[in-house]
Amino acid sequence: MTIPEAAEVLAITGRASLNGIHARFHELVKEWHPDVSQHDPDQSHVTFIRIKEVYDILVEFMTFSWNMV
């Protein structure tokens, strides 16, 4: 998965800060967590896992990028 694809999953812009990514992640987790979601339970679980994976990719990229400066 590329960084632009990951950003698309979280519906953030390419200029999002680490705080912006974190805030968007928490919004989506609240919506898609399988224990509280109003969506289909199976779909909620799959979407929740994807959101977490994408978040991890973006945070790792952002952290690595800042350490290179």
Z-matrix of the N, CA and C atoms (Angstrom, degrees):
N
C 1 1.452
C 2 1.530 1 108.20
N 3 1.312 2 115.55 1 133.75
C 4 1.456 3 120.32 2 178.38
C 5 1.525 4 110.08 3 -85.08
N 6 1.306 5 115.85 4 164.94
C 7 1.465 6 120.95 5 178.95
C 8 1.534 7 110.66 6 -63.14
N 9 1.343 8 119.88 7 -43.69
C 10 1.472 9 118.51 8 176.70
C 11 1.537 10 113.24 9 -60.88
N 12 1.333 11 117.17 10 -37.12
C 13 1.466 12 119.72 11 177.09
C 14 1.527 13 110.67 12 -65.54
N 15 1.319 14 116.61 13 -40.44
C 16 1.454 15 120.71 14 178.49
C 17 1.526 16 110.77 15 -64.37
N 18 1.326 17 116.12 16 -42.01
C 19 1.460 18 119.98 17 178.32
C 20 1.528 19 110.92 18 -63.54
N 21 1.318 20 116.62 19 -35.34
C 22 1.461 21 121.00 20 178.87
C 23 1.531 22 111.48 21 -64.90
N 24 1.324 23 116.96 22 -38.62
C 25 1.469 24 120.64 23 179.27
C 26 1.534 25 110.49 24 -61.16
N 27 1.332 26 116.47 25 -40.89
C 28 1.464 27 119.80 26 179.07
C 29 1.528 28 112.29 27 -85.42
N 30 1.323 29 116.58 28 -3.75
C 31 1.471 30 122.40 29 -179.56
C 32 1.523 31 110.61 30 57.29
N 33 1.336 32 115.44 31 51.74
C 34 1.457 33 121.29 32 176.26
C 35 1.516 34 108.84 33 -119.86
N 36 1.327 35 115.92 34 161.74
C 37 1.457 36 120.29 35 178.65
C 38 1.524 37 109.87 36 -85.07
N 39 1.302 38 115.53 37 166.11
C 40 1.453 39 120.79 38 177.80
C 41 1.518 40 113.25 39 -66.73
N 42 1.318 41 116.69 40 -15.28
C 43 1.458 42 121.23 41 -178.85
C 44 1.530 43 112.45 42 -100.48
N 45 1.294 44 118.11 43 13.42
C 46 1.461 45 121.17 44 -177.86
C 47 1.526 46 110.50 45 -66.11
N 48 1.320 47 114.73 46 139.92
C 49 1.465 48 120.05 47 176.83
C 50 1.524 49 109.06 48 -82.75
N 51 1.316 50 115.33 49 170.79
C 52 1.459 51 120.02 50 176.62
C 53 1.529 52 110.31 51 -61.17
N 54 1.332 53 116.69 52 -38.13
C 55 1.470 54 120.49 53 176.87
C 56 1.523 55 111.28 54 -65.53
N 57 1.328 56 117.01 55 -37.75
C 58 1.456 57 120.84 56 177.99
C 59 1.522 58 111.92 57 -66.43
N 60 1.327 59 116.17 58 -40.37
C 61 1.467 60 120.99 59 177.30
C 62 1.523 61 109.50 60 -63.61
N 63 1.312 62 115.94 61 -44.61
C 64 1.462 63 121.41 62 -179.44
C 65 1.535 64 110.90 63 -61.77
N 66 1.329 65 116.65 64 -44.41
C 67 1.468 66 120.82 65 -179.60
C 68 1.526 67 110.95 66 -63.97
N 69 1.320 68 116.72 67 -43.81
C 70 1.469 69 120.38 68 179.83
C 71 1.525 70 111.07 69 -65.03
N 72 1.341 71 116.33 70 -39.54
C 73 1.454 72 121.30 71 176.70
C 74 1.531 73 110.20 72 -57.26
N 75 1.321 74 117.13 73 -46.91
C 76 1.466 75 119.82 74 -178.75
C 77 1.530 76 112.43 75 -66.02
N 78 1.326 77 117.38 76 -35.43
C 79 1.468 78 120.27 77 175.65
C 80 1.526 79 110.50 78 -61.11
N 81 1.321 80 116.00 79 -46.44
C 82 1.463 81 120.10 80 -177.75
C 83 1.524 82 111.89 81 -70.28
N 84 1.324 83 117.43 82 -35.88
C 85 1.466 84 120.53 83 177.90
C 86 1.529 85 110.23 84 -63.09
N 87 1.314 86 116.53 85 -41.33
C 88 1.469 87 119.90 86 178.33
C 89 1.525 88 111.40 87 -62.79
N 90 1.320 89 116.56 88 -35.78
C 91 1.459 90 120.77 89 -179.74
C 92 1.529 91 112.75 90 -76.57
N 93 1.334 92 117.28 91 -39.07
C 94 1.462 93 120.74 92 -169.47
C 95 1.522 94 115.52 93 -106.42
N 96 1.330 95 118.65 94 -1.69
C 97 1.468 96 118.75 95 179.96
C 98 1.528 97 108.68 96 -58.34
N 99 1.337 98 118.02 97 129.23
C 100 1.470 99 120.90 98 -175.08
C 101 1.529 100 114.89 99 -57.96
N 102 1.332 101 117.65 100 -26.86
C 103 1.460 102 120.16 101 -178.95
C 104 1.525 103 113.27 102 -76.30
N 105 1.321 104 117.67 103 -21.80
C 106 1.466 105 120.07 104 -175.69
C 107 1.526 106 114.26 105 -123.65
N 108 1.311 107 117.50 106 -7.86
C 109 1.462 108 121.77 107 -174.71
C 110 1.529 109 112.29 108 -67.97
N 111 1.311 110 115.21 109 143.44
C 112 1.460 111 122.41 110 174.74
C 113 1.529 112 110.80 111 -89.78
N 114 1.326 113 115.97 112 -2.73
C 115 1.459 114 121.84 113 -179.88
C 116 1.523 115 110.09 114 -84.11
N 117 1.318 116 116.30 115 173.17
C 118 1.458 117 122.80 116 175.63
C 119 1.530 118 109.52 117 -53.26
N 120 1.339 119 118.93 118 129.81
C 121 1.474 120 121.63 119 -176.11
C 122 1.530 121 114.02 120 -56.89
N 123 1.318 122 117.82 121 -42.57
C 124 1.458 123 120.15 122 179.38
C 125 1.530 124 111.42 123 -66.17
N 126 1.322 125 115.91 124 -43.81
C 127 1.465 126 120.34 125 178.34
C 128 1.530 127 110.57 126 -65.46
N 129 1.316 128 117.29 127 -37.79
C 130 1.463 129 121.00 128 178.56
C 131 1.520 130 110.88 129 -60.52
N 132 1.314 131 116.14 130 -43.87
C 133 1.464 132 120.00 131 -179.22
C 134 1.527 133 111.05 132 -63.53
N 135 1.312 134 116.99 133 -46.64
C 136 1.467 135 121.53 134 -179.77
C 137 1.527 136 110.59 135 -62.31
N 138 1.321 137 116.56 136 -45.60
C 139 1.464 138 121.13 137 -178.99
C 140 1.524 139 110.63 138 -66.15
N 141 1.312 140 117.34 139 -41.67
C 142 1.460 141 121.99 140 178.89
C 143 1.534 142 110.93 141 -59.40
N 144 1.318 143 117.10 142 -45.42
C 145 1.463 144 121.53 143 179.17
C 146 1.526 145 110.45 144 -63.62
N 147 1.319 146 117.01 145 -42.00
C 148 1.476 147 121.04 146 179.45
C 149 1.528 148 110.67 147 -63.63
N 150 1.320 149 117.53 148 -42.55
C 151 1.462 150 121.75 149 178.49
C 152 1.527 151 109.91 150 -60.00
N 153 1.315 152 117.16 151 -44.00
C 154 1.467 153 121.67 152 179.97
C 155 1.523 154 110.86 153 -64.47
N 156 1.320 155 117.85 154 -43.53
C 157 1.470 156 121.27 155 178.93
C 158 1.527 157 111.14 156 -62.06
N 159 1.324 158 116.14 157 -44.78
C 160 1.461 159 121.37 158 -179.35
C 161 1.529 160 110.14 159 -64.85
N 162 1.301 161 117.00 160 -42.79
C 163 1.457 162 121.37 161 177.84
C 164 1.527 163 110.14 162 -58.32
N 165 1.317 164 116.99 163 -46.78
C 166 1.466 165 121.02 164 179.34
C 167 1.530 166 111.60 165 -59.73
N 168 1.324 167 117.09 166 -41.38
C 169 1.469 168 121.68 167 178.63
C 170 1.523 169 110.37 168 -62.01
N 171 1.329 170 116.57 169 -48.19
C 172 1.463 171 120.06 170 -176.91
C 173 1.521 172 112.22 171 -67.50
N 174 1.312 173 117.71 172 -40.70
C 175 1.459 174 120.35 173 179.76
C 176 1.528 175 109.98 174 -65.87
N 177 1.311 176 116.92 175 -41.90
C 178 1.460 177 120.10 176 177.94
C 179 1.528 178 110.45 177 -62.04
N 180 1.318 179 116.58 178 -43.79
C 181 1.466 180 120.85 179 178.87
C 182 1.524 181 110.98 180 -62.04
N 183 1.330 182 116.65 181 -46.97
C 184 1.460 183 120.70 182 -178.51
C 185 1.524 184 110.93 183 -64.09
N 186 1.299 185 117.68 184 -42.35
C 187 1.457 186 121.86 185 -179.58
C 188 1.523 187 110.41 186 -65.81
N 189 1.317 188 116.64 187 -44.21
C 190 1.460 189 121.26 188 178.55
C 191 1.524 190 110.43 189 -63.53
N 192 1.317 191 117.33 190 -41.73
C 193 1.454 192 121.97 191 -178.57
C 194 1.532 193 110.66 192 -62.87
N 195 1.325 194 116.59 193 -41.95
C 196 1.461 195 120.10 194 -178.83
C 197 1.524 196 111.51 195 -70.66
N 198 1.325 197 117.64 196 -30.74
C 199 1.467 198 120.29 197 178.73
C 200 1.526 199 111.76 198 -73.09
N 201 1.319 200 117.17 199 -18.28
C 202 1.458 201 120.91 200 179.96
C 203 1.515 202 112.44 201 -82.56
N 204 1.320 203 117.85 202 -16.65
C 205 1.479 204 121.62 203 -176.30
C 206 1.495 205 110.91 204 -76.97
